[in-house]
Amino acid sequence: MIPGLLCSYSWHALQMPPGGMLAALYAFHSHDIPRGLLATTCLLVVLNCLSSFQIYSMPVFDSFEAYYTGRTNRPCSAWVRSGFRVFYGFLSLFISVALPFLSSLAGLLGGLTLPVTFAYPCFMWIRVKKPERFSFSWYLNWGLGLLGTAFSLAFSLGGVWSIVNNGMKLKFFKPN
């Protein structure tokens, strides 16, 4: 099953037009899908992006609220929470407009932060659970932790290679 998936993915990846999934949807299916369904698809993609920003920003909001409640010794009101969210949204927008070249650093930053997801949990499990040395679970977690570290190194090198190969155009406040 996996070889079939890989072949299908590589075949479709070669046919992808520039511009992402919505551009591909319009390029391949605009003649056989009603316009209302295409508009609904675009609307759902926009809603997904807006809601995922809120979901993935929850730790930041929680940090703001913990700092506020620690300093004032009272709970956050709805207005304060809304203010934190608006402030963080404007800060994110400012950073994305001021530093439009951050997308070219995405591979490098992703590779550097990958051990948090792939390697550290395995090593932490070994440290906390203390399995019998040289047992199956000990080998499995060491192997997965080292594999995660190897992926991190490979992705970091790939990010550096991409930056070196394609270059970076540092244009502040000039989004493409």
N, C-alpha and C positions, 0 to 999 in steps of 0.2 A: 504494500500500500504506500509506503513512504517513497519508493522510487517513482511511482506514478504521480504523487503529489509534487515531488521535486521537478519532474519533467513538465508538469502542467504549470507550475509556478514560473519556471524559467521561460517557457514559451509565452506565457502572458506578460511576463516582465519585459520581454523584448518588444512587445506590441504596445506598451504603455506610452501614451502621449505625454509630453511635458505638461505639468500643471496638476498632477495628482489624480486621486480617484474620481472626483467630480468631473474633471475634464475627460477622463476615460469613459465615464458613464454617458456623457453627452456625445463623445466621439463614436462610441459603439452602439448605443441604444436610443439615440434621439429620434431615429426614424421608426422604431417599433414600440415605443413606450409613450403613453399619453403625456402631454406637457404638464398636466396637473400632478401626475405621479412624480415626474422629474422635479417639479417645484417642491413637492412635499419632501422628497429625498434631500434636497438642498436645505430646506428648513430644519429637518431632523439632524442633519450634520451640524448646522449652526447651533442648535439647542444642545447637542452632545458636547460641542466644544465649550460652550458657556457653562454647562453643568460640570464638566470634568475639571475646568479651572477651579470651580468652587470646591469640588471634592478633594483635589490634590493640594489645595491651599489650606485645608483644614488645620494641619499642624502649625502653620504660620498664624492663623487666626487664634488658635488655642494659646500660642505663645504670647500674642498681644494681650489676650484676655487674662492670662495668668499674671503677666507683669502689671496690668492695670489693677486687678484685685489684690495683688500683693502690696502695691503702693498705696491704694486708697482704703483697703480693708472693707470693701463693699462689692456686691456683685455688679456685673456689667448690665446696663440697661440696654434696651433694644436700639436706642439711638447711638450709644457708644459702640455696640457691635457693628451696626451699619456703617458708622464712621470708620472703624477699623477696616472693614471690607472695601469701602470706597477708596480709602487711603492706599491700601495694598494694590487695588486695581490700577489706580493712577500711577503708583510707583512702578508697577510691572509695565504699563504702557510707556512710561517715560524711558525705562531701561531698554525696551524693545525698539523704540524710535531712536534713542541716543546711540545705541550700540547695535546696529543692524547686522553686524558681522558675527554675532554670537552663534548663528546657525552653522557657520563653518567650523566652530569649535565643539559642536554637539557630539561628534564621534569621540573626540579626545576626552571631553568631560564625562561622557557616558562610560568610557573605558576606565576612567579613574575612579568612578563611584560604583562600578560593578561589583567589587568585593563585598560591599554592604549587603547585596542581595544573594550572591552566589557562594562566597567563601566564608565570611564571618559566622553565619548561622551554623555551619558544620563544625567549625573550630570551637564555637561557644558550646555546642551540644557536647562535644568531647570534654570540654573543661567542666561543665556543670554535671553531666551524668556520670562521668568517669567510667566508661565501659571497660571491660576486661581488655588488657593490652593484647594486640594481635588477634582479636576476635573479628567476626565478620562485620559487625557494626562499626568497630574501630577502623578497620580498613576502608569500609564504605565511606565513612565521613571524612577520613583523611583524603581519600581519592577524590571525592566530590569537592572538598575544599581546595585541593591543589588544582583540580580541573577549573574551578571558578577563578582561581588566581591566574592560571594560564590564559583563560579567556580574557581576563582583564588586561593582562600584558599584551595579548594579541590585538585587542580592540584599541588599546592606547597607542600601540605602534601603528595600527591602521589609521587612527585619527591624525597622528603626526605625519604619516606618509601622505594622507589626503591633503593636509595643509601645505606640505612641502610641494606636492605635485601640482595642486591647483592654485596655490597661493591664496593670500588673504588680502582683500581690498579693505583697508581701514578707512571707512568714510563715516564720520560721526554726524549724526542728525541728517543723514541722506539715505532713507530707506529705498530699497530697489522698487 
